[in-house]
Amino acid sequence: MKSSFICLHCGGTFLCNPHVKDQQYCNDTACRQARRRAWKLKSYRTNKSCRQRCLNHQKTWRKQRPVHEYQREYRESHPEYVKRNREMQQERNRKRQKVSGSMIVNRNTLSTQSSDSGTYALMQIINGKIVNRNTCTVRLQVLSGEEMILAQNSVRL
């Protein structure tokens, strides 16, 4: 009597191949790809040398393809993505204007008027590009008049 198994990817029931020990995936292309992905993930998590090879390969790949160049090339080779993204951004801008009356970018960054107190994300900008995901959350409190003079006097050493 031949035994059967349930494929872990597609969930179908199949007869076991007598040449394969502990068969868990069927012969469908998507299921074979899922088996390879599962094997690679398991190897990455458990085998230090495999993980190091993957990280070294990724580091080399990143050095050869800077993020801003990769994004530019992707946009050049996928005009439908650019068009769709532009349309979606315009729609987001319209919704934002209806709700808050302002756009994404605050063009009054060097205003003489004090801004509101609140919590802000502080990030480094290198060469005019915000690519770095390392941000710091800061709490700003606007002081005016007497409070500002007292705060300046207390800061002096």
ChimeraX commands (.cxc) that place a marker at each C-alpha (Angstrom):
marker #1 position 0.00,0.00,0.00 radius 0.5
marker #1 position 1.40,3.37,-1.03 radius 0.5
marker #1 position 1.28,6.12,1.57 radius 0.5
marker #1 position 0.20,9.66,0.87 radius 0.5
marker #1 position 1.15,13.09,2.19 radius 0.5
marker #1 position -0.34,16.57,2.35 radius 0.5
marker #1 position 1.76,19.22,0.60 radius 0.5
marker #1 position 2.83,21.94,3.05 radius 0.5
marker #1 position 2.47,24.64,0.40 radius 0.5
marker #1 position -0.68,23.93,-1.62 radius 0.5
marker #1 position -2.44,21.62,0.85 radius 0.5
marker #1 position -3.17,18.93,-1.75 radius 0.5
marker #1 position -3.00,15.20,-0.99 radius 0.5
marker #1 position -0.51,13.21,-3.09 radius 0.5
marker #1 position 1.01,9.75,-3.23 radius 0.5
marker #1 position 4.53,9.60,-1.82 radius 0.5
marker #1 position 7.43,9.13,-4.21 radius 0.5
marker #1 position 9.21,5.96,-3.05 radius 0.5
marker #1 position 12.59,7.55,-3.84 radius 0.5
marker #1 position 11.98,10.54,-1.54 radius 0.5
marker #1 position 12.26,10.12,2.22 radius 0.5
marker #1 position 9.76,12.12,4.32 radius 0.5
marker #1 position 8.21,13.91,1.35 radius 0.5
marker #1 position 6.42,17.12,2.36 radius 0.5
marker #1 position 6.00,19.03,-0.92 radius 0.5
marker #1 position 4.45,18.01,-4.24 radius 0.5
marker #1 position 6.09,18.41,-7.66 radius 0.5
marker #1 position 4.28,21.62,-8.63 radius 0.5
marker #1 position 6.61,24.51,-9.56 radius 0.5
marker #1 position 5.27,26.87,-6.86 radius 0.5
marker #1 position 5.55,24.13,-4.23 radius 0.5
marker #1 position 9.13,23.31,-5.22 radius 0.5
marker #1 position 10.00,27.00,-4.93 radius 0.5
marker #1 position 8.36,27.11,-1.49 radius 0.5
marker #1 position 10.42,24.06,-0.44 radius 0.5
marker #1 position 13.65,25.75,-1.58 radius 0.5
marker #1 position 12.72,28.98,0.23 radius 0.5
marker #1 position 12.00,27.05,3.43 radius 0.5
marker #1 position 15.30,25.18,3.13 radius 0.5
marker #1 position 17.23,28.41,2.51 radius 0.5
marker #1 position 15.56,30.15,5.47 radius 0.5
marker #1 position 16.31,27.21,7.75 radius 0.5
marker #1 position 19.94,27.15,6.58 radius 0.5
marker #1 position 20.24,30.91,7.08 radius 0.5
marker #1 position 18.92,30.69,10.64 radius 0.5
marker #1 position 20.89,27.64,11.76 radius 0.5
marker #1 position 24.16,27.67,9.77 radius 0.5
marker #1 position 26.56,30.51,10.68 radius 0.5
marker #1 position 28.73,30.08,7.58 radius 0.5
marker #1 position 25.66,30.20,5.31 radius 0.5
marker #1 position 24.42,33.35,7.03 radius 0.5
marker #1 position 27.86,34.99,6.73 radius 0.5
marker #1 position 28.05,34.14,3.01 radius 0.5
marker #1 position 24.61,35.68,2.46 radius 0.5
marker #1 position 25.51,38.83,4.38 radius 0.5
marker #1 position 28.82,39.21,2.52 radius 0.5
marker #1 position 27.05,38.73,-0.81 radius 0.5
marker #1 position 24.42,41.31,0.15 radius 0.5
marker #1 position 27.10,43.81,1.25 radius 0.5
marker #1 position 28.96,43.37,-2.06 radius 0.5
marker #1 position 25.72,43.77,-4.02 radius 0.5
marker #1 position 24.88,46.98,-2.11 radius 0.5
marker #1 position 28.33,48.48,-2.75 radius 0.5
marker #1 position 27.91,47.89,-6.49 radius 0.5
marker #1 position 24.37,49.31,-6.53 radius 0.5
marker #1 position 23.88,52.45,-4.41 radius 0.5
marker #1 position 20.27,52.95,-3.35 radius 0.5
marker #1 position 19.64,56.17,-5.24 radius 0.5
marker #1 position 21.01,54.67,-8.48 radius 0.5
marker #1 position 18.95,51.50,-8.03 radius 0.5
marker #1 position 15.79,53.55,-7.52 radius 0.5
marker #1 position 16.54,55.74,-10.54 radius 0.5
marker #1 position 17.20,52.70,-12.77 radius 0.5
marker #1 position 14.05,50.98,-11.52 radius 0.5
marker #1 position 11.94,54.03,-12.33 radius 0.5
marker #1 position 13.51,54.34,-15.78 radius 0.5
marker #1 position 12.80,50.69,-16.59 radius 0.5
marker #1 position 9.26,50.68,-15.10 radius 0.5
marker #1 position 7.35,53.69,-16.49 radius 0.5
marker #1 position 4.00,52.18,-15.45 radius 0.5
marker #1 position 5.22,52.18,-11.81 radius 0.5
marker #1 position 6.20,55.86,-12.08 radius 0.5
marker #1 position 2.84,56.81,-13.58 radius 0.5
marker #1 position 0.87,54.87,-10.97 radius 0.5
marker #1 position 2.99,56.26,-8.11 radius 0.5
marker #1 position 2.53,59.83,-9.38 radius 0.5
marker #1 position -1.25,59.38,-9.61 radius 0.5
marker #1 position -1.44,57.88,-6.13 radius 0.5
marker #1 position 0.69,60.69,-4.67 radius 0.5
marker #1 position -1.54,63.31,-6.26 radius 0.5
marker #1 position -4.56,61.60,-4.71 radius 0.5
marker #1 position -2.84,61.51,-1.29 radius 0.5
marker #1 position -2.02,65.21,-1.66 radius 0.5
marker #1 position -5.66,66.03,-2.49 radius 0.5
marker #1 position -6.88,64.11,0.57 radius 0.5
marker #1 position -4.28,65.76,2.80 radius 0.5
marker #1 position -5.23,69.23,1.57 radius 0.5
marker #1 position -8.91,68.56,2.30 radius 0.5
marker #1 position -8.13,67.44,5.85 radius 0.5
marker #1 position -5.33,69.71,7.00 radius 0.5
marker #1 position -5.08,72.34,4.28 radius 0.5
marker #1 position -1.35,71.72,3.81 radius 0.5
marker #1 position 0.95,69.66,1.66 radius 0.5
marker #1 position 3.66,67.15,2.68 radius 0.5
marker #1 position 6.62,69.51,2.57 radius 0.5
marker #1 position 6.70,72.53,4.86 radius 0.5
marker #1 position 8.30,75.28,2.79 radius 0.5
marker #1 position 8.42,77.68,5.75 radius 0.5
marker #1 position 11.26,75.94,7.56 radius 0.5
marker #1 position 13.17,79.16,8.32 radius 0.5
marker #1 position 10.20,81.05,9.62 radius 0.5
marker #1 position 10.67,83.73,12.29 radius 0.5
marker #1 position 7.47,82.60,13.95 radius 0.5
marker #1 position 7.78,79.91,16.60 radius 0.5
marker #1 position 6.45,76.49,15.71 radius 0.5
marker #1 position 4.25,74.35,17.89 radius 0.5
marker #1 position 5.62,72.25,20.70 radius 0.5
marker #1 position 5.50,68.56,19.97 radius 0.5
marker #1 position 7.34,65.37,19.15 radius 0.5
marker #1 position 9.37,65.28,15.95 radius 0.5
marker #1 position 11.58,62.81,14.08 radius 0.5
marker #1 position 15.18,63.95,13.81 radius 0.5
marker #1 position 17.24,62.43,10.99 radius 0.5
marker #1 position 20.50,63.12,9.23 radius 0.5
marker #1 position 20.42,64.32,5.62 radius 0.5
marker #1 position 23.50,63.45,3.57 radius 0.5
marker #1 position 24.05,65.14,0.21 radius 0.5
marker #1 position 20.45,66.31,0.18 radius 0.5
marker #1 position 19.07,62.75,0.32 radius 0.5
marker #1 position 17.02,61.22,3.12 radius 0.5
marker #1 position 17.90,57.57,2.68 radius 0.5
marker #1 position 19.06,56.81,6.21 radius 0.5
marker #1 position 16.42,55.00,8.27 radius 0.5
marker #1 position 18.14,55.82,11.58 radius 0.5
marker #1 position 15.93,58.42,13.21 radius 0.5
marker #1 position 15.79,59.87,16.67 radius 0.5
marker #1 position 12.56,61.04,18.27 radius 0.5
marker #1 position 12.87,64.40,20.02 radius 0.5
marker #1 position 10.46,66.45,22.11 radius 0.5
marker #1 position 10.51,70.19,21.41 radius 0.5
marker #1 position 8.89,72.73,23.69 radius 0.5
marker #1 position 8.50,76.29,22.47 radius 0.5
marker #1 position 9.27,78.89,25.13 radius 0.5
marker #1 position 8.22,82.51,24.81 radius 0.5
marker #1 position 8.82,85.68,26.75 radius 0.5
marker #1 position 9.70,85.17,30.39 radius 0.5
marker #1 position 10.00,81.37,30.09 radius 0.5
marker #1 position 12.71,81.74,27.42 radius 0.5
marker #1 position 14.79,84.13,29.53 radius 0.5
marker #1 position 14.56,81.81,32.55 radius 0.5
marker #1 position 15.54,78.81,30.42 radius 0.5
marker #1 position 18.56,80.63,28.94 radius 0.5
marker #1 position 19.78,81.63,32.41 radius 0.5
marker #1 position 19.42,78.07,33.75 radius 0.5
marker #1 position 21.42,76.58,30.85 radius 0.5
marker #1 position 24.55,78.69,31.49 radius 0.5
marker #1 position 27.33,76.89,33.34 radius 0.5
marker link #1:1,2 radius 0.2
marker link #1:2,3 radius 0.2
marker link #1:3,4 radius 0.2
marker link #1:4,5 radius 0.2
marker link #1:5,6 radius 0.2
marker link #1:6,7 radius 0.2
marker link #1:7,8 radius 0.2
marker link #1:8,9 radius 0.2
marker link #1:9,10 radius 0.2
marker link #1:10,11 radius 0.2
marker link #1:11,12 radius 0.2
marker link #1:12,13 radius 0.2
marker link #1:13,14 radius 0.2
marker link #1:14,15 radius 0.2
marker link #1:15,16 radius 0.2
marker link #1:16,17 radius 0.2
marker link #1:17,18 radius 0.2
marker link #1:18,19 radius 0.2
marker link #1:19,20 radius 0.2
marker link #1:20,21 radius 0.2
marker link #1:21,22 radius 0.2
marker link #1:22,23 radius 0.2
marker link #1:23,24 radius 0.2
marker link #1:24,25 radius 0.2
marker link #1:25,26 radius 0.2
marker link #1:26,27 radius 0.2
marker link #1:27,28 radius 0.2
marker link #1:28,29 radius 0.2
marker link #1:29,30 radius 0.2
marker link #1:30,31 radius 0.2
marker link #1:31,32 radius 0.2
marker link #1:32,33 radius 0.2
marker link #1:33,34 radius 0.2
marker link #1:34,35 radius 0.2
marker link #1:35,36 radius 0.2
marker link #1:36,37 radius 0.2
marker link #1:37,38 radius 0.2
marker link #1:38,39 radius 0.2
marker link #1:39,40 radius 0.2
marker link #1:40,41 radius 0.2
marker link #1:41,42 radius 0.2
marker link #1:42,43 radius 0.2
marker link #1:43,44 radius 0.2
marker link #1:44,45 radius 0.2
marker link #1:45,46 radius 0.2
marker link #1:46,47 radius 0.2
marker link #1:47,48 radius 0.2
marker link #1:48,49 radius 0.2
marker link #1:49,50 radius 0.2
marker link #1:50,51 radius 0.2
marker link #1:51,52 radius 0.2
marker link #1:52,53 radius 0.2
marker link #1:53,54 radius 0.2
marker link #1:54,55 radius 0.2
marker link #1:55,56 radius 0.2
marker link #1:56,57 radius 0.2
marker link #1:57,58 radius 0.2
marker link #1:58,59 radius 0.2
marker link #1:59,60 radius 0.2
marker link #1:60,61 radius 0.2
marker link #1:61,62 radius 0.2
marker link #1:62,63 radius 0.2
marker link #1:63,64 radius 0.2
marker link #1:64,65 radius 0.2
marker link #1:65,66 radius 0.2
marker link #1:66,67 radius 0.2
marker link #1:67,68 radius 0.2
marker link #1:68,69 radius 0.2
marker link #1:69,70 radius 0.2
marker link #1:70,71 radius 0.2
marker link #1:71,72 radius 0.2
marker link #1:72,73 radius 0.2
marker link #1:73,74 radius 0.2
marker link #1:74,75 radius 0.2
marker link #1:75,76 radius 0.2
marker link #1:76,77 radius 0.2
marker link #1:77,78 radius 0.2
marker link #1:78,79 radius 0.2
marker link #1:79,80 radius 0.2
marker link #1:80,81 radius 0.2
marker link #1:81,82 radius 0.2
marker link #1:82,83 radius 0.2
marker link #1:83,84 radius 0.2
marker link #1:84,85 radius 0.2
marker link #1:85,86 radius 0.2
marker link #1:86,87 radius 0.2
marker link #1:87,88 radius 0.2
marker link #1:88,89 radius 0.2
marker link #1:89,90 radius 0.2
marker link #1:90,91 radius 0.2
marker link #1:91,92 radius 0.2
marker link #1:92,93 radius 0.2
marker link #1:93,94 radius 0.2
marker link #1:94,95 radius 0.2
marker link #1:95,96 radius 0.2
marker link #1:96,97 radius 0.2
marker link #1:97,98 radius 0.2
marker link #1:98,99 radius 0.2
marker link #1:99,100 radius 0.2
marker link #1:100,101 radius 0.2
marker link #1:101,102 radius 0.2
marker link #1:102,103 radius 0.2
marker link #1:103,104 radius 0.2
marker link #1:104,105 radius 0.2
marker link #1:105,106 radius 0.2
marker link #1:106,107 radius 0.2
marker link #1:107,108 radius 0.2
marker link #1:108,109 radius 0.2
marker link #1:109,110 radius 0.2
marker link #1:110,111 radius 0.2
marker link #1:111,112 radius 0.2
marker link #1:112,113 radius 0.2
marker link #1:113,114 radius 0.2
marker link #1:114,115 radius 0.2
marker link #1:115,116 radius 0.2
marker link #1:116,117 radius 0.2
marker link #1:117,118 radius 0.2
marker link #1:118,119 radius 0.2
marker link #1:119,120 radius 0.2
marker link #1:120,121 radius 0.2
marker link #1:121,122 radius 0.2
marker link #1:122,123 radius 0.2
marker link #1:123,124 radius 0.2
marker link #1:124,125 radius 0.2
marker link #1:125,126 radius 0.2
marker link #1:126,127 radius 0.2
marker link #1:127,128 radius 0.2
marker link #1:128,129 radius 0.2
marker link #1:129,130 radius 0.2
marker link #1:130,131 radius 0.2
marker link #1:131,132 radius 0.2
marker link #1:132,133 radius 0.2
marker link #1:133,134 radius 0.2
marker link #1:134,135 radius 0.2
marker link #1:135,136 radius 0.2
marker link #1:136,137 radius 0.2
marker link #1:137,138 radius 0.2
marker link #1:138,139 radius 0.2
marker link #1:139,140 radius 0.2
marker link #1:140,141 radius 0.2
marker link #1:141,142 radius 0.2
marker link #1:142,143 radius 0.2
marker link #1:143,144 radius 0.2
marker link #1:144,145 radius 0.2
marker link #1:145,146 radius 0.2
marker link #1:146,147 radius 0.2
marker link #1:147,148 radius 0.2
marker link #1:148,149 radius 0.2
marker link #1:149,150 radius 0.2
marker link #1:150,151 radius 0.2
marker link #1:151,152 radius 0.2
marker link #1:152,153 radius 0.2
marker link #1:153,154 radius 0.2
marker link #1:154,155 radius 0.2
marker link #1:155,156 radius 0.2
marker link #1:156,157 radius 0.2
view
